[in-house]
Amino acid sequence: MPQQNNQASRLRVEYHQIDADEAGQRLDNFLLRWFAEVPKSRVYKAIRGGEVRVNKARANAMYKLAEGDDIRIPPLGERARETDSAPVAKHWLENVSDAILYEDADFMIINKPSGLAVHGGSGLKYGLIEVLRQLRPDAKRLELVHRLDRDTSGCIMIAKKNSALRYLHALLRDRKLTKRYHALVFGKWPRAQRAVDAPLKKFALASGERIVRVNEEGQKAKTEFTILNRYPGLTLVEARPITGRTHQIRVHAAHVGHCLLGDDKYAHEGAQEHATAIGLKRLFLHAASLELVTPSGKALQISAPYDRELNEVLQRCVSRI
């Protein structure tokens, strides 16, 4: 009998009124979060077919929700709940808990460990956002502000409310937030090479792997580079992406002949051999700092320390001088 009641509850239409913190997001994004386990195609079909109503009328998927909007939500499946997510390994809970660099009422900045994806999916049961949701079960609206590749460590922002998410997205869009990365690259980076301005385009290989290449038909992309230190056959650089394209730093560095060490996608064989020689087992790319004005109006500059592996690698580089 309890199972029948539970099943019946899934088949009922629900009505939800948008509050001030939910306002400003698109209808499709709201529903995709509501039905995290439902295929995206089914959610969009429901919107197009009029199963979803806003204030008793059909609405476009791109409609920006306003405070007080009443949404009719069809029975597409059981609503996503944080308690439904896969249990997180204890070491990730501990590592992420110790990696909080900054937190206020609006958002937090985490020194993301290398090896942890930002979210679950594609065969991964969980990522950083799921770890944080289990650490903070009472925080109902934790959302990624931006992303880092799984192997990249360092500063990443997590919004705690939708108003903060919209504010931080606007800073990124208007280039009013400064990100700086540290990367160990192959070879002697020339002092005259202070920027790489080359358009980037995504491609799918026959194997299904997705890569990014410099291509005149791609999107505009620019990265500024500064030399931090030199080692035998290697250079530690600071990279400041002016645009925010996928794999931008990695592809731009490789494009000028100085691929990142530990990059299994864009590095050549010589660089891979050098990485092995100094005991590097991951991509040497670290989101070192963020500079911004917070939603509360505070000027903030946050730096993320290297993890033990990166520190040990640099010590080995020094010993080779």
C-alpha positions in Angstrom: 0.0 0.0 0.0 2.7 2.6 0.8 4.3 1.8 -2.6 1.0 2.5 -4.3 0.7 5.8 -2.5 4.2 6.8 -3.4 3.6 5.9 -7.1 0.4 7.9 -7.1 2.2 10.9 -5.7 4.5 10.8 -8.7 1.5 11.0 -11.1 0.0 14.2 -9.7 0.4 17.6 -11.2 2.3 20.0 -8.9 2.0 23.7 -8.6 4.9 25.9 -7.6 5.2 29.6 -7.0 8.5 31.3 -7.8 10.1 33.1 -4.9 12.5 36.1 -5.0 15.6 33.9 -5.0 14.3 31.7 -7.9 13.3 34.6 -10.1 15.5 35.5 -13.1 16.3 31.9 -14.3 15.0 30.4 -17.5 12.0 28.1 -17.3 13.9 25.2 -18.9 16.8 25.5 -16.5 14.4 25.5 -13.5 12.7 22.4 -14.8 15.9 20.6 -15.6 17.0 21.0 -12.0 13.6 20.0 -10.7 13.7 16.8 -12.7 17.4 16.0 -12.6 16.8 12.3 -13.5 14.4 12.9 -16.4 15.8 13.1 -19.9 16.2 16.6 -21.2 14.3 15.8 -24.3 11.2 14.8 -22.2 11.4 18.1 -20.3 11.6 20.2 -23.5 8.7 18.1 -25.0 6.6 18.9 -22.0 7.3 22.7 -22.4 6.6 22.6 -26.2 3.4 20.6 -25.7 1.9 22.9 -23.2 2.1 20.4 -20.3 4.0 23.1 -18.4 2.1 26.3 -17.8 3.2 29.6 -16.3 0.4 31.7 -14.9 -2.1 29.3 -16.6 -0.6 30.0 -20.1 1.9 28.3 -22.3 5.5 29.6 -22.0 8.7 29.4 -24.0 11.6 27.4 -22.7 13.6 30.7 -22.6 11.1 32.5 -20.5 12.7 34.3 -17.6 10.8 33.4 -14.4 9.6 36.3 -12.2 8.8 36.4 -8.5 5.2 35.3 -8.0 4.9 33.2 -11.2 2.7 30.2 -10.7 4.1 27.1 -12.6 2.1 24.0 -13.4 4.6 21.1 -13.3 3.4 17.9 -15.0 4.2 14.4 -13.6 7.3 13.7 -15.6 9.0 11.8 -12.8 9.9 12.1 -9.1 11.4 15.4 -8.1 15.1 15.4 -7.6 16.1 15.4 -3.9 19.6 15.8 -2.5 19.1 12.7 -0.3 18.7 10.6 -3.5 22.2 11.2 -4.7 24.9 8.5 -4.5 26.9 8.3 -1.2 30.1 10.2 -1.4 33.5 8.7 -0.4 34.6 9.9 3.0 38.0 11.2 1.7 36.2 13.5 -0.7 33.9 14.8 2.0 37.0 15.5 4.2 39.1 17.0 1.4 36.4 19.4 0.2 35.4 20.4 3.7 39.1 21.4 4.3 39.3 23.2 0.9 36.8 26.0 1.5 38.8 29.2 0.9 36.0 31.7 1.3 32.4 31.7 2.2 29.6 34.3 2.9 25.8 34.3 2.7 25.9 34.4 -1.1 28.6 32.1 -2.4 31.7 30.1 -1.6 35.1 29.5 -3.2 36.6 26.1 -3.1 40.2 24.9 -3.8 39.0 22.0 -5.9 41.2 18.9 -5.6 42.5 17.4 -8.8 40.8 14.2 -9.8 37.3 15.4 -8.7 34.9 16.4 -11.5 32.7 19.4 -10.9 29.5 17.3 -11.2 28.4 13.8 -11.7 27.4 12.3 -15.0 29.0 10.4 -17.9 29.7 7.4 -15.7 30.6 9.5 -12.6 28.3 9.0 -9.6 29.1 12.4 -8.1 31.3 15.4 -8.4 32.2 18.5 -6.4 28.6 19.9 -6.4 27.2 16.6 -5.1 29.9 16.5 -2.4 29.0 20.0 -1.2 25.3 19.2 -1.2 26.0 16.3 1.1 28.2 18.4 3.3 25.6 21.1 3.4 22.2 19.3 3.3 20.4 22.5 4.5 21.8 24.5 1.6 19.0 23.9 -1.0 20.3 26.0 -3.9 24.0 25.3 -4.3 25.0 25.8 -8.0 28.2 25.8 -10.0 29.1 29.3 -11.2 31.7 28.0 -13.7 33.6 24.9 -14.3 37.1 23.4 -14.1 38.3 20.2 -15.9 38.5 17.2 -13.7 42.3 17.2 -13.5 42.5 20.9 -12.9 42.8 22.1 -9.3 42.2 25.4 -7.7 39.6 28.2 -7.3 36.0 27.5 -8.2 32.9 29.4 -7.2 29.7 27.9 -5.9 26.6 30.1 -5.6 24.3 29.6 -2.6 21.3 31.4 -4.0 20.0 32.2 -7.4 20.5 36.0 -7.0 24.2 35.4 -6.4 24.4 33.0 -9.4 23.0 35.7 -11.7 25.3 38.3 -10.3 28.5 36.2 -10.6 27.4 35.1 -14.2 27.1 38.8 -15.1 30.7 39.4 -13.8 32.0 36.6 -16.0 30.0 37.8 -19.0 31.2 41.4 -18.6 34.8 40.3 -17.8 34.7 42.0 -14.4 36.2 38.9 -12.7 39.9 38.1 -13.0 41.0 34.5 -13.1 44.7 33.5 -13.0 46.0 30.0 -13.5 49.5 28.5 -13.0 50.7 26.0 -15.5 54.0 24.1 -16.0 54.8 24.0 -19.7 57.3 22.2 -21.8 60.3 24.2 -23.1 61.6 27.7 -22.6 58.6 30.1 -22.9 59.9 33.2 -24.8 59.6 36.5 -22.9 58.2 38.1 -26.0 55.2 35.7 -26.0 53.0 37.7 -23.7 49.6 36.7 -25.2 48.0 34.1 -27.6 45.1 35.4 -29.6 43.8 32.5 -31.7 40.2 31.4 -32.3 39.1 28.0 -31.0 36.7 25.4 -32.4 35.5 22.1 -30.9 35.8 18.9 -33.0 34.6 15.3 -32.5 37.1 12.6 -33.5 36.0 9.3 -35.1 36.5 7.7 -31.7 33.9 10.1 -30.2 36.5 12.0 -28.2 36.0 15.8 -28.2 38.9 18.1 -28.7 39.5 21.8 -29.3 41.8 23.2 -32.0 42.9 26.6 -33.2 40.7 27.2 -36.2 39.8 30.4 -38.1 36.1 29.4 -38.0 36.2 29.1 -34.2 35.2 31.5 -31.5 37.5 34.4 -30.6 39.9 33.4 -27.7 42.7 35.3 -26.0 45.0 34.3 -23.2 47.7 36.5 -21.6 50.9 34.7 -20.3 53.5 35.8 -17.7 56.7 33.9 -16.8 56.9 32.9 -13.1 59.9 30.7 -13.1 62.2 28.7 -15.3 63.5 25.1 -14.8 65.6 22.8 -17.0 63.5 22.3 -20.1 60.4 23.7 -18.4 58.7 27.0 -17.6 56.2 27.9 -14.9 53.7 30.5 -16.3 50.8 32.4 -15.1 47.9 32.3 -17.6 45.1 34.9 -17.6 42.2 33.9 -19.9 40.5 37.0 -21.3 37.8 34.8 -22.9 36.5 31.6 -21.4 36.6 28.9 -24.0 36.8 25.1 -23.4 40.5 24.0 -22.8 41.6 27.5 -23.8 44.9 27.6 -21.8 45.9 24.1 -22.8 45.3 24.6 -26.5 46.8 28.1 -26.7 50.0 26.9 -24.9 50.3 23.9 -27.2 49.6 26.1 -30.3 52.8 28.1 -29.6 54.8 25.0 -29.0 54.7 24.9 -25.2 52.1 22.3 -24.2 51.2 21.8 -20.5 52.9 18.9 -18.7 50.6 16.1 -17.8 48.1 16.9 -20.5 47.0 13.6 -22.0 45.0 15.3 -24.7 47.3 18.0 -26.2 50.8 17.2 -25.0 53.4 15.5 -27.3 55.5 12.5 -26.5 58.5 14.5 -25.4 56.5 16.4 -22.9 54.9 13.2 -21.6 58.4 11.7 -21.0 59.5 14.8 -19.2 56.4 14.6 -16.9 57.2 11.0 -16.1 60.8 12.0 -15.3 59.7 14.5 -12.6 57.0 12.2 -11.2 54.0 14.3 -12.5 50.9 12.1 -12.7 48.3 14.8 -13.4 47.7 17.9 -15.5 49.8 20.7 -14.1 47.1 23.4 -14.3 46.0 25.2 -11.2 43.4 27.9 -10.8 45.6 30.0 -8.6 43.5 33.1 -7.8 40.3 35.0 -8.3 39.6 38.8 -8.0 36.1 40.2 -7.9 33.6 42.4 -6.1 31.3 40.1 -4.2 27.5 40.4 -4.4 27.6 42.2 -1.1 30.0 44.8 -2.6 33.2 43.6 -1.0 36.5 43.7 -3.0 37.9 40.2 -2.8 41.1 38.5 -3.9 41.5 34.8 -3.1 44.5 32.6 -3.7 44.5 28.8 -3.7 47.7 27.0 -2.5 49.1 24.2 -4.5 48.4 20.6 -3.4 51.2 18.4 -2.2 51.8 16.8 -5.6 52.4 20.0 -7.4 54.7 21.3 -4.6 56.7 18.1 -4.8 57.0 18.3 -8.5 58.3 21.9 -8.4 60.8 20.8 -5.7 62.1 18.1 -8.1 62.4 20.7 -10.8 64.5 22.9 -8.6 66.8 19.9 -7.7 67.5 19.4 -11.4 68.9 22.9 -11.8 
